[in-house]
Amino acid sequence: MNEYAVSLKEKLTFLIREMSAAPTPYVQKPEKDFTRKKKLPFGTVMQLLISMGGN
């Protein structure tokens, strides 16, 4: 991978981690969404959505 792609991936991963630390502004029902341990965590869902859009 070239340097730009690597730096972009690192930045995206960093931003997703920041969003995962405080997901309240990014969900519809903060008191319910992403509170159970059995479901996929917020960061994983974000990465899946982004990767699905990129083919």
PyMOL Python script that loads the backbone (N, CA, C, O; Angstrom):
from pymol import cmd

cmd.read_pdbstr("""\
ATOM      1  N   MET A   1       0.845  -1.182   0.000  1.00  0.00           N
ATOM      2  CA  MET A   1       0.000   0.000   0.000  1.00  0.00           C
ATOM      3  C   MET A   1       0.889   1.243   0.000  1.00  0.00           C
ATOM      4  O   MET A   1       1.959   1.255   0.609  1.00  0.00           O
ATOM      5  N   ASN A   2       0.440   2.267  -0.678  1.00  0.00           N
ATOM      6  CA  ASN A   2       1.262   3.474  -0.696  1.00  0.00           C
ATOM      7  C   ASN A   2       1.096   4.262   0.609  1.00  0.00           C
ATOM      8  O   ASN A   2       0.210   3.979   1.415  1.00  0.00           O
ATOM      9  N   GLU A   3       1.950   5.235   0.791  1.00  0.00           N
ATOM     10  CA  GLU A   3       1.969   5.996   2.050  1.00  0.00           C
ATOM     11  C   GLU A   3       0.658   6.725   2.311  1.00  0.00           C
ATOM     12  O   GLU A   3       0.193   6.782   3.449  1.00  0.00           O
ATOM     13  N   TYR A   4       0.063   7.280   1.262  1.00  0.00           N
ATOM     14  CA  TYR A   4      -1.198   8.018   1.440  1.00  0.00           C
ATOM     15  C   TYR A   4      -2.298   7.089   1.935  1.00  0.00           C
ATOM     16  O   TYR A   4      -3.047   7.449   2.844  1.00  0.00           O
ATOM     17  N   ALA A   5      -2.406   5.907   1.354  1.00  0.00           N
ATOM     18  CA  ALA A   5      -3.440   4.951   1.772  1.00  0.00           C
ATOM     19  C   ALA A   5      -3.233   4.513   3.219  1.00  0.00           C
ATOM     20  O   ALA A   5      -4.196   4.388   3.976  1.00  0.00           O
ATOM     21  N   VAL A   6      -1.996   4.283   3.598  1.00  0.00           N
ATOM     22  CA  VAL A   6      -1.697   3.870   4.971  1.00  0.00           C
ATOM     23  C   VAL A   6      -2.051   4.982   5.949  1.00  0.00           C
ATOM     24  O   VAL A   6      -2.673   4.728   6.980  1.00  0.00           O
ATOM     25  N   SER A   7      -1.659   6.209   5.634  1.00  0.00           N
ATOM     26  CA  SER A   7      -1.953   7.316   6.546  1.00  0.00           C
ATOM     27  C   SER A   7      -3.452   7.579   6.624  1.00  0.00           C
ATOM     28  O   SER A   7      -3.961   7.920   7.691  1.00  0.00           O
ATOM     29  N   LEU A   8      -4.157   7.428   5.524  1.00  0.00           N
ATOM     30  CA  LEU A   8      -5.604   7.614   5.518  1.00  0.00           C
ATOM     31  C   LEU A   8      -6.290   6.551   6.370  1.00  0.00           C
ATOM     32  O   LEU A   8      -7.213   6.863   7.123  1.00  0.00           O
ATOM     33  N   LYS A   9      -5.852   5.306   6.258  1.00  0.00           N
ATOM     34  CA  LYS A   9      -6.418   4.218   7.062  1.00  0.00           C
ATOM     35  C   LYS A   9      -6.149   4.444   8.546  1.00  0.00           C
ATOM     36  O   LYS A   9      -7.027   4.210   9.376  1.00  0.00           O
ATOM     37  N   GLU A  10      -4.952   4.893   8.885  1.00  0.00           N
ATOM     38  CA  GLU A  10      -4.622   5.170  10.283  1.00  0.00           C
ATOM     39  C   GLU A  10      -5.495   6.291  10.845  1.00  0.00           C
ATOM     40  O   GLU A  10      -5.980   6.202  11.972  1.00  0.00           O
ATOM     41  N   LYS A  11      -5.687   7.328  10.064  1.00  0.00           N
ATOM     42  CA  LYS A  11      -6.523   8.457  10.489  1.00  0.00           C
ATOM     43  C   LYS A  11      -7.972   8.010  10.685  1.00  0.00           C
ATOM     44  O   LYS A  11      -8.608   8.380  11.671  1.00  0.00           O
ATOM     45  N   LEU A  12      -8.485   7.226   9.762  1.00  0.00           N
ATOM     46  CA  LEU A  12      -9.851   6.721   9.862  1.00  0.00           C
ATOM     47  C   LEU A  12     -10.020   5.828  11.093  1.00  0.00           C
ATOM     48  O   LEU A  12     -11.015   5.937  11.809  1.00  0.00           O
ATOM     49  N   THR A  13      -9.065   4.961  11.332  1.00  0.00           N
ATOM     50  CA  THR A  13      -9.111   4.102  12.512  1.00  0.00           C
ATOM     51  C   THR A  13      -9.086   4.931  13.787  1.00  0.00           C
ATOM     52  O   THR A  13      -9.812   4.636  14.736  1.00  0.00           O
ATOM     53  N   PHE A  14      -8.265   5.953  13.814  1.00  0.00           N
ATOM     54  CA  PHE A  14      -8.187   6.839  14.973  1.00  0.00           C
ATOM     55  C   PHE A  14      -9.520   7.530  15.217  1.00  0.00           C
ATOM     56  O   PHE A  14      -9.988   7.593  16.354  1.00  0.00           O
ATOM     57  N   LEU A  15     -10.139   8.049  14.154  1.00  0.00           N
ATOM     58  CA  LEU A  15     -11.425   8.737  14.293  1.00  0.00           C
ATOM     59  C   LEU A  15     -12.531   7.795  14.758  1.00  0.00           C
ATOM     60  O   LEU A  15     -13.375   8.182  15.567  1.00  0.00           O
ATOM     61  N   ILE A  16     -12.532   6.573  14.257  1.00  0.00           N
ATOM     62  CA  ILE A  16     -13.537   5.595  14.692  1.00  0.00           C
ATOM     63  C   ILE A  16     -13.348   5.273  16.172  1.00  0.00           C
ATOM     64  O   ILE A  16     -14.329   5.140  16.904  1.00  0.00           O
ATOM     65  N   ARG A  17     -12.107   5.147  16.616  1.00  0.00           N
ATOM     66  CA  ARG A  17     -11.853   4.903  18.044  1.00  0.00           C
ATOM     67  C   ARG A  17     -12.352   6.054  18.903  1.00  0.00           C
ATOM     68  O   ARG A  17     -12.929   5.837  19.969  1.00  0.00           O
ATOM     69  N   GLU A  18     -12.126   7.286  18.434  1.00  0.00           N
ATOM     70  CA  GLU A  18     -12.631   8.459  19.165  1.00  0.00           C
ATOM     71  C   GLU A  18     -14.152   8.456  19.232  1.00  0.00           C
ATOM     72  O   GLU A  18     -14.734   8.748  20.277  1.00  0.00           O
ATOM     73  N   MET A  19     -14.792   8.128  18.120  1.00  0.00           N
ATOM     74  CA  MET A  19     -16.252   8.070  18.095  1.00  0.00           C
ATOM     75  C   MET A  19     -16.764   6.958  19.001  1.00  0.00           C
ATOM     76  O   MET A  19     -17.806   7.116  19.638  1.00  0.00           O
ATOM     77  N   SER A  20     -16.055   5.844  19.069  1.00  0.00           N
ATOM     78  CA  SER A  20     -16.458   4.720  19.917  1.00  0.00           C
ATOM     79  C   SER A  20     -16.393   5.068  21.398  1.00  0.00           C
ATOM     80  O   SER A  20     -17.162   4.539  22.201  1.00  0.00           O
ATOM     81  N   ALA A  21     -15.484   5.948  21.753  1.00  0.00           N
ATOM     82  CA  ALA A  21     -15.342   6.341  23.151  1.00  0.00           C
ATOM     83  C   ALA A  21     -16.563   7.111  23.648  1.00  0.00           C
ATOM     84  O   ALA A  21     -16.911   7.029  24.825  1.00  0.00           O
ATOM     85  N   ALA A  22     -17.214   7.858  22.756  1.00  0.00           N
ATOM     86  CA  ALA A  22     -18.410   8.629  23.118  1.00  0.00           C
ATOM     87  C   ALA A  22     -19.405   8.586  21.957  1.00  0.00           C
ATOM     88  O   ALA A  22     -19.521   9.566  21.221  1.00  0.00           O
ATOM     89  N   PRO A  23     -20.127   7.471  21.776  1.00  0.00           N
ATOM     90  CA  PRO A  23     -21.011   7.329  20.617  1.00  0.00           C
ATOM     91  C   PRO A  23     -22.336   8.083  20.714  1.00  0.00           C
ATOM     92  O   PRO A  23     -23.098   8.083  19.748  1.00  0.00           O
ATOM     93  N   THR A  24     -22.632   8.714  21.826  1.00  0.00           N
ATOM     94  CA  THR A  24     -23.923   9.369  22.049  1.00  0.00           C
ATOM     95  C   THR A  24     -24.344  10.309  20.918  1.00  0.00           C
ATOM     96  O   THR A  24     -25.501  10.233  20.504  1.00  0.00           O
ATOM     97  N   PRO A  25     -23.492  11.187  20.392  1.00  0.00           N
ATOM     98  CA  PRO A  25     -23.945  12.091  19.322  1.00  0.00           C
ATOM     99  C   PRO A  25     -24.225  11.387  17.988  1.00  0.00           C
ATOM    100  O   PRO A  25     -24.819  11.984  17.090  1.00  0.00           O
ATOM    101  N   TYR A  26     -23.806  10.137  17.851  1.00  0.00           N
ATOM    102  CA  TYR A  26     -23.882   9.447  16.571  1.00  0.00           C
ATOM    103  C   TYR A  26     -24.966   8.375  16.512  1.00  0.00           C
ATOM    104  O   TYR A  26     -25.087   7.688  15.498  1.00  0.00           O
ATOM    105  N   VAL A  27     -25.756   8.215  17.570  1.00  0.00           N
ATOM    106  CA  VAL A  27     -26.809   7.196  17.603  1.00  0.00           C
ATOM    107  C   VAL A  27     -28.172   7.844  17.803  1.00  0.00           C
ATOM    108  O   VAL A  27     -28.270   8.980  18.268  1.00  0.00           O
ATOM    109  N   GLN A  28     -29.226   7.107  17.445  1.00  0.00           N
ATOM    110  CA  GLN A  28     -30.575   7.645  17.578  1.00  0.00           C
ATOM    111  C   GLN A  28     -31.091   7.560  19.008  1.00  0.00           C
ATOM    112  O   GLN A  28     -31.745   8.487  19.486  1.00  0.00           O
ATOM    113  N   LYS A  29     -30.803   6.457  19.697  1.00  0.00           N
ATOM    114  CA  LYS A  29     -31.268   6.260  21.068  1.00  0.00           C
ATOM    115  C   LYS A  29     -30.052   5.991  21.962  1.00  0.00           C
ATOM    116  O   LYS A  29     -29.693   4.836  22.189  1.00  0.00           O
ATOM    117  N   PRO A  30     -29.429   7.042  22.462  1.00  0.00           N
ATOM    118  CA  PRO A  30     -28.190   6.868  23.233  1.00  0.00           C
ATOM    119  C   PRO A  30     -28.336   5.962  24.459  1.00  0.00           C
ATOM    120  O   PRO A  30     -27.380   5.290  24.848  1.00  0.00           O
ATOM    121  N   GLU A  31     -29.515   5.939  25.064  1.00  0.00           N
ATOM    122  CA  GLU A  31     -29.696   5.110  26.262  1.00  0.00           C
ATOM    123  C   GLU A  31     -29.797   3.626  25.930  1.00  0.00           C
ATOM    124  O   GLU A  31     -29.649   2.794  26.825  1.00  0.00           O
ATOM    125  N   LYS A  32     -30.047   3.264  24.655  1.00  0.00           N
ATOM    126  CA  LYS A  32     -30.214   1.862  24.271  1.00  0.00           C
ATOM    127  C   LYS A  32     -29.159   1.367  23.279  1.00  0.00           C
ATOM    128  O   LYS A  32     -28.654   0.252  23.410  1.00  0.00           O
ATOM    129  N   ASP A  33     -28.836   2.181  22.310  1.00  0.00           N
ATOM    130  CA  ASP A  33     -27.954   1.743  21.226  1.00  0.00           C
ATOM    131  C   ASP A  33     -26.545   1.436  21.724  1.00  0.00           C
ATOM    132  O   ASP A  33     -25.938   2.224  22.448  1.00  0.00           O
ATOM    133  N   PHE A  34     -26.050   0.291  21.326  1.00  0.00           N
ATOM    134  CA  PHE A  34     -24.685  -0.170  21.633  1.00  0.00           C
ATOM    135  C   PHE A  34     -24.415  -0.300  23.129  1.00  0.00           C
ATOM    136  O   PHE A  34     -23.310  -0.015  23.592  1.00  0.00           O
ATOM    137  N   THR A  35     -25.420  -0.729  23.881  1.00  0.00           N
ATOM    138  CA  THR A  35     -25.227  -0.921  25.310  1.00  0.00           C
ATOM    139  C   THR A  35     -25.036  -2.394  25.663  1.00  0.00           C
ATOM    140  O   THR A  35     -24.417  -2.701  26.683  1.00  0.00           O
ATOM    141  N   ARG A  36     -25.550  -3.307  24.848  1.00  0.00           N
ATOM    142  CA  ARG A  36     -25.409  -4.742  25.130  1.00  0.00           C
ATOM    143  C   ARG A  36     -24.047  -5.239  24.656  1.00  0.00           C
ATOM    144  O   ARG A  36     -23.497  -4.743  23.673  1.00  0.00           O
ATOM    145  N   LYS A  37     -23.523  -6.209  25.360  1.00  0.00           N
ATOM    146  CA  LYS A  37     -22.214  -6.762  25.012  1.00  0.00           C
ATOM    147  C   LYS A  37     -22.313  -7.796  23.889  1.00  0.00           C
ATOM    148  O   LYS A  37     -21.314  -8.048  23.215  1.00  0.00           O
ATOM    149  N   LYS A  38     -23.488  -8.406  23.662  1.00  0.00           N
ATOM    150  CA  LYS A  38     -23.625  -9.459  22.667  1.00  0.00           C
ATOM    151  C   LYS A  38     -23.645  -8.931  21.236  1.00  0.00           C
ATOM    152  O   LYS A  38     -23.267  -9.650  20.311  1.00  0.00           O
ATOM    153  N   LYS A  39     -24.068  -7.723  21.046  1.00  0.00           N
ATOM    154  CA  LYS A  39     -24.135  -7.166  19.702  1.00  0.00           C
ATOM    155  C   LYS A  39     -22.775  -6.615  19.286  1.00  0.00           C
ATOM    156  O   LYS A  39     -21.852  -6.512  20.094  1.00  0.00           O
ATOM    157  N   LEU A  40     -22.679  -6.268  18.028  1.00  0.00           N
ATOM    158  CA  LEU A  40     -21.423  -5.704  17.528  1.00  0.00           C
ATOM    159  C   LEU A  40     -21.164  -4.342  18.160  1.00  0.00           C
ATOM    160  O   LEU A  40     -22.084  -3.533  18.282  1.00  0.00           O
ATOM    161  N   PRO A  41     -19.927  -4.080  18.563  1.00  0.00           N
ATOM    162  CA  PRO A  41     -19.607  -2.767  19.129  1.00  0.00           C
ATOM    163  C   PRO A  41     -19.660  -1.673  18.062  1.00  0.00           C
ATOM    164  O   PRO A  41     -19.590  -1.949  16.865  1.00  0.00           O
ATOM    165  N   PHE A  42     -19.782  -0.453  18.513  1.00  0.00           N
ATOM    166  CA  PHE A  42     -19.921   0.711  17.646  1.00  0.00           C
ATOM    167  C   PHE A  42     -18.794   0.796  16.615  1.00  0.00           C
ATOM    168  O   PHE A  42     -19.058   1.000  15.430  1.00  0.00           O
ATOM    169  N   GLY A  43     -17.560   0.644  17.047  1.00  0.00           N
ATOM    170  CA  GLY A  43     -16.414   0.757  16.136  1.00  0.00           C
ATOM    171  C   GLY A  43     -16.440  -0.278  15.022  1.00  0.00           C
ATOM    172  O   GLY A  43     -16.116   0.030  13.875  1.00  0.00           O
ATOM    173  N   THR A  44     -16.821  -1.499  15.356  1.00  0.00           N
ATOM    174  CA  THR A  44     -16.901  -2.558  14.355  1.00  0.00           C
ATOM    175  C   THR A  44     -17.977  -2.260  13.323  1.00  0.00           C
ATOM    176  O   THR A  44     -17.773  -2.475  12.129  1.00  0.00           O
ATOM    177  N   VAL A  45     -19.117  -1.769  13.779  1.00  0.00           N
ATOM    178  CA  VAL A  45     -20.202  -1.420  12.861  1.00  0.00           C
ATOM    179  C   VAL A  45     -19.751  -0.317  11.911  1.00  0.00           C
ATOM    180  O   VAL A  45     -20.016  -0.387  10.711  1.00  0.00           O
ATOM    181  N   MET A  46     -19.078   0.690  12.431  1.00  0.00           N
ATOM    182  CA  MET A  46     -18.601   1.784  11.586  1.00  0.00           C
ATOM    183  C   MET A  46     -17.617   1.270  10.527  1.00  0.00           C
ATOM    184  O   MET A  46     -17.707   1.648   9.359  1.00  0.00           O
ATOM    185  N   GLN A  47     -16.691   0.418  10.935  1.00  0.00           N
ATOM    186  CA  GLN A  47     -15.718  -0.123   9.987  1.00  0.00           C
ATOM    187  C   GLN A  47     -16.400  -0.987   8.928  1.00  0.00           C
ATOM    188  O   GLN A  47     -16.031  -0.937   7.754  1.00  0.00           O
ATOM    189  N   LEU A  48     -17.388  -1.774   9.336  1.00  0.00           N
ATOM    190  CA  LEU A  48     -18.119  -2.597   8.371  1.00  0.00           C
ATOM    191  C   LEU A  48     -18.863  -1.739   7.353  1.00  0.00           C
ATOM    192  O   LEU A  48     -18.830  -2.027   6.156  1.00  0.00           O
ATOM    193  N   LEU A  49     -19.528  -0.697   7.817  1.00  0.00           N
ATOM    194  CA  LEU A  49     -20.271   0.174   6.912  1.00  0.00           C
ATOM    195  C   LEU A  49     -19.346   0.855   5.904  1.00  0.00           C
ATOM    196  O   LEU A  49     -19.677   0.959   4.723  1.00  0.00           O
ATOM    197  N   ILE A  50     -18.217   1.304   6.362  1.00  0.00           N
ATOM    198  CA  ILE A  50     -17.270   1.980   5.474  1.00  0.00           C
ATOM    199  C   ILE A  50     -16.689   0.989   4.467  1.00  0.00           C
ATOM    200  O   ILE A  50     -16.563   1.314   3.286  1.00  0.00           O
ATOM    201  N   SER A  51     -16.336  -0.208   4.917  1.00  0.00           N
ATOM    202  CA  SER A  51     -15.750  -1.182   4.007  1.00  0.00           C
ATOM    203  C   SER A  51     -16.770  -1.697   2.993  1.00  0.00           C
ATOM    204  O   SER A  51     -16.395  -2.032   1.869  1.00  0.00           O
ATOM    205  N   MET A  52     -18.040  -1.769   3.360  1.00  0.00           N
ATOM    206  CA  MET A  52     -19.074  -2.203   2.431  1.00  0.00           C
ATOM    207  C   MET A  52     -19.264  -1.178   1.319  1.00  0.00           C
ATOM    208  O   MET A  52     -19.572  -1.553   0.187  1.00  0.00           O
ATOM    209  N   GLY A  53     -19.092   0.081   1.610  1.00  0.00           N
ATOM    210  CA  GLY A  53     -19.244   1.126   0.609  1.00  0.00           C
ATOM    211  C   GLY A  53     -18.085   1.195  -0.366  1.00  0.00           C
ATOM    212  O   GLY A  53     -18.225   1.755  -1.453  1.00  0.00           O
ATOM    213  N   GLY A  54     -16.963   0.647  -0.004  1.00  0.00           N
ATOM    214  CA  GLY A  54     -15.767   0.721  -0.850  1.00  0.00           C
ATOM    215  C   GLY A  54     -15.577  -0.426  -1.803  1.00  0.00           C
ATOM    216  O   GLY A  54     -14.620  -0.434  -2.577  1.00  0.00           O
ATOM    217  N   ASN A  55     -16.478  -1.410  -1.765  1.00  0.00           N
ATOM    218  CA  ASN A  55     -16.396  -2.618  -2.585  1.00  0.00           C
ATOM    219  C   ASN A  55     -15.122  -3.367  -2.267  1.00  0.00           C
ATOM    220  O   ASN A  55     -14.861  -4.418  -2.853  1.00  0.00           O
TER     221      ASN A  55
END
""", "prot")
cmd.dss("prot")
cmd.show_as("cartoon", "prot")
cmd.util.cbc("prot")
cmd.orient("prot")
